């Protein structure tokens, strides 16, 4: 079975981002970095809204402020996605 295209990766990333934001309240995290292991993974992170690092094209990043904005519930949406 292939789980691609079913939203599992997006859901896992959103869960990880929420955990990072929760930890940031305690330990002062400013950004989330992800190192893509392939071009396909890089494209996935770009679709999620991460920005490429100017130092390494396979490292993608998002500030916590950007993550908070991206993960706010859409007022037009109800329930889980």
Residue, then its C-alpha position, 0 to 999 in steps of 0.5 A: x500500500x502506498x500512503x502518498x497523496x493521502x495527507x499523512x506527511x502533511x499531518x505529521x509535519x503539522x504535528x511536529x511543528x505544533x510540538x516545536x512551537x510548544x517547546x519554544x515557549x520553554x526553550x526559546x526556539x526561533x525557527x524550524x529547519x528541515x534537511x531534505x534527503x532528496x529533491x522530492x522531499x525538498x519539493x514537499x517541504x516547499x509545498x508546506x511553505x518552508x523557504x530554502x536556506x541561502x546557505x544550503x539548497x537542501x535545508x529548508x526553514x520557517x520562522x516560528x511566527x510563520x509556522x504559527x500563522x500557517x497553522x492557525x485554524x481557518x475560520x471557514x473550516x470546521x473539524x479536522x482535515 
